[in-house]
Amino acid sequence: MSKWFNNNEVHRHRSYDFRRKNKFWIVILILIIFCSLIYAYDILGLKTSIKNIISTNLSVEKDLILSKNKCPSEIIPDRLLLIENNMPQSLTLMKGAIWLTNNANPSDYIIPQWKDGIEISYAYLDFNGVCHHGSSKGENINYVYCNNLGYSKSKTEISKEGVVGDTTTISYSINLILIKDKVLKEDIISSLIYYKIISSECIKQ
């Protein structure tokens, strides 16, 4: 009887030790999982924070560039009249070449002007015209792009007494993005179309 009691007591102690060891390892496992979750959260949070900081800096930089190159409201008109070549490509003219005009009758050519009356200057390209339909990477095929258009305005200071002072000149290289607004004329030779200006960039010279 005494022997059975002793064996039973030993077995009970062993079971207790086993349960205690199991509880110990379960607690360790829970702590490991908990610490892993905290670590993962910190890492993800850090990555998100870095990503947000980079995005914010890029956005601020972009806004600064846009603000720096923002065109004065008195320069850019609401729309421009463009004439587009519809004839097949030749040695002197490329099909789809686009020029600026300021008259519904192209034969009576009038130099196009900015909103404040200053003439629009540009480098004449024999084959490609002045503007082009979107075709390069990053451009939209539904838009027309007119780049490197010139604006130059000089103003001379004159005092109340009539004394001539300094002359200051404001010059911009202007890039425009336009979308078709109204077709005035369209035939096999050319198209005369009003294009609405949807974006402008003025780079001070």
Secondary structure as the mmCIF struct_conf table of DSSP 4:
data_model
#
loop_
_struct_conf.conf_type_id
_struct_conf.id
_struct_conf.beg_label_comp_id
_struct_conf.beg_label_asym_id
_struct_conf.beg_label_seq_id
_struct_conf.end_label_comp_id
_struct_conf.end_label_asym_id
_struct_conf.end_label_seq_id
HELX_RH_AL_P HELX_RH_AL_P1 SER A 2 LYS A 68
TURN_TY1_P TURN_TY1_P1 ASN A 69 ASN A 69
HELX_LH_PP_P HELX_LH_PP_P1 LYS A 70 PRO A 72
TURN_TY1_P TURN_TY1_P2 SER A 73 ILE A 75
BEND BEND1 ASP A 78 ASP A 78
STRN STRN1 ARG A 79 ASN A 85
BEND BEND2 MET A 87 MET A 87
HELX_LH_PP_P HELX_LH_PP_P2 PRO A 88 GLN A 89
BEND BEND3 LEU A 91 THR A 92
TURN_TY1_P TURN_TY1_P3 LYS A 95 GLY A 96
STRN STRN2 ILE A 98 THR A 101
BEND BEND4 ASN A 102 ASN A 105
TURN_TY1_P TURN_TY1_P4 PRO A 106 SER A 107
BEND BEND5 ASP A 108 ASP A 108
STRN STRN3 GLN A 113 GLN A 113
TURN_TY1_P TURN_TY1_P5 LYS A 115 ASP A 116
BEND BEND6 GLY A 117 GLY A 117
HELX_LH_PP_P HELX_LH_PP_P3 ILE A 118 ILE A 118
STRN STRN4 GLU A 119 GLU A 119
HELX_LH_PP_P HELX_LH_PP_P4 ILE A 120 ILE A 120
STRN STRN5 SER A 121 SER A 121
TURN_TY1_P TURN_TY1_P6 ASP A 126 ASN A 128
STRN STRN6 GLY A 129 GLY A 129
BEND BEND7 VAL A 130 VAL A 130
STRN STRN7 CYS A 131 HIS A 133
BEND BEND8 GLY A 134 GLY A 134
BEND BEND9 SER A 136 SER A 136
TURN_TY1_P TURN_TY1_P7 LYS A 137 GLY A 138
TURN_TY1_P TURN_TY1_P8 ILE A 141 ASN A 142
STRN STRN8 TYR A 143 ILE A 158
TURN_TY1_P TURN_TY1_P9 LYS A 160 GLU A 161
STRN STRN9 VAL A 164 GLU A 186
BEND BEND10 ILE A 188 ILE A 189
STRN STRN10 SER A 190 LYS A 204
#
